[in-house]
Amino acid sequence: MSHNIILVVLDGLNHEVARHAMGHLQAYVGAGRAALYKLECELPALSRPLYECILTGVPPLDSGIVHNNVSRLSNQRSIFHYASAAGLSTAAAAYHWISELYNRSPFEPARDRHTDNKKLPIQHGHFYWNDHYPDSHLFADAEHLRLRHAPNFLLVHPMNIDDAGHKHGLDTPQYRNSARTADIILADYLQGWLNAGYQVLVTADHGMNNDRSHNGLLPEEREVPLFVLGDAFSFSPVATPDQTELCGTICELLGVPHDKPVCRELLK
């Protein structure tokens, strides 16, 4: 059976902060309607390499996207490629590096900010380039894409948690409150997505440290959340998903051919 998927990547969100600060998502967990897992991100714990890892299942050493300044199209097959090749529709409201990885590189705002092109892997897109672009606007961008295009796969990628971490550090009210704000914004959309039949995954690329950065091996930099919501998930307490399995697991849910690793314990 095929399902429509929304993948939310809350950039820079540490697992422990997600666990204790995101009350709306945790209400679903407490009600038995979601599950929260701890993932360890691949290395290096940097954004562009881990966007590539999440969306292609390929770790940075193998993808060649080894730091944030590797600005080129991906040479791997992503969820967007598998879905569009199978005749499904794809969309993303995301940071412009996502457009550069899978649609066109370099990013040209006048051409690429708003994308509608069924020949591209990401067929419909709203892309931004300032880290302080408000999460409230980004979620509204995503919902516009969902309502207008009814995509089978939608990526939602806000940046304000990461931005707060780089400005203030992990153990600060600003960082924690940015996570709380994202949770409150999600509360406006989440049940509507589920009612529309979407399976929802909420995760992060990497965490954050008290030096206001990330790139190393500290648990607070590498441990990230994975919330799963929807009737296709098992909510198994013994599932141990890897970040490299997100791509294949989502392709499995979409019902599209792929050759990526899958965390089958996550699925019914």
Disulfide bonds with the S-S distance in Angstrom:
none
